[in-house]
Amino acid sequence: MKNHTELSFHNTYSYLKKVDQLPTGPAWQCHVIKAEGDLLDEEGLPRTEDLELWFRDPIECIEELLGNPNFKEYLSFTPERAYADMEGRQRIYDEMWTADWWWNMQVRERI
């Protein structure tokens, strides 16, 4: 592969520097949780193990996706009715904004 492509890096260090320049999105968080198993230790107590739970805040992820200009052409906030035939008898449901629910939410009174 090395002889057939023009890479923008020449070693692992320069490759990782390029990777570090990529957008990162919301920060990763880590919580340690204690899991209790069904095996017993020498004292007859259930064995436990600390596990790392890595996650991102889902609200921040949604904000990142909706605010990312690269996805602008793939997002829709306006309801749409699509039909497979010219007469409008065979409805197509393929995205959220083509569903009746989306239409109903547009005209629903705010509480």
N, C-alpha and C positions, 0 to 999 in steps of 0.2 A: 504494500500500500504506500510505503514511503516514497517509492520511485514513481508513483502514478498520480500523486496529488501535490498541490502547492499548499502546505500547511502554514498557518499564521503563527506558529510557535516552533521552536527548535528543540525544546527539552521539557521535562515534566514541570519544572519551576515556572517557565514562561506560560505553559498551558494553564497551570493553576492560577497564575495571576490574571489571565483572561477570564477564567471561571469566576473569580472573585469580583470581577467587574459587572457580572450579570445582575439584573434587578433581583432583589431578594423577596419582596412582598412582605406580608406581616411576619413578625418575629416568632420564632419557635419558642415554645415554653416546655419545661420539663417538670413534672411532679413525680415524686417517688411515692409509690403506694405499697402497702404491705399486704401480701397475699398469704392466706392460710391454706395449707394443703390438708390432705386426708391421711398423710403418713405421720407417725408419732416419733418424737425424738427420744433420747435416752431417759428423760424424766417422765415420759408418757404424755407430753403435751404436743399439740399439733405443730408440725414444722411450719415455719414462716419463711418468706423470701421477699426481699425488697425488689420491686420492679419499677423500671422507668417508664412513665407514660409521657410520650412526646406528642404535642398537638399545637395547632394554631387556633387563634380565636376565629370562629366561623363568621362572625359579623365583620371582622376586619378583612377576611378573605373575600367575602361578598362585595364589600366596598372596593377592594382592590380590583376585582374582576369587572364590576360595573363602571369603575372610573378609568379603566385602561383603554386608551384610544385605539389600541390594536384590535379590540373586539367590537368597536363601534358598529361596523357593518353587520355584525351577527346578532345584535340585540334589538329587540322590538318591545315597545311599551304600548303600542296601539293595537287594539283588537283587529283581527282580519278574518274574513270568511273566504275560504278558497274552495273551488269546485272543480271536479274532474271533468264535467261536461259543460257545454255552452248554455244549456237550459237551466243550470243551477239546481239539478235534482240530486246529484251525488256529491255530497260534501266531503272535503278532505280535512281530517284532523291529524296534524303531524307535529305541531308545536303548541306550547301553552297558549299563545296569543290567538290560535285558531279555534279554541274551545269556547263553548257557550259560557263557561264560568268567567272567562276574561271579559266577555261582553257584559255580563251581569255585574261585575265589579266596577265597571266604568260608570254605570248609572245608579249604583247603590247609594243611598243616603248615608252620610257619615254620622256616626253615633257620637 
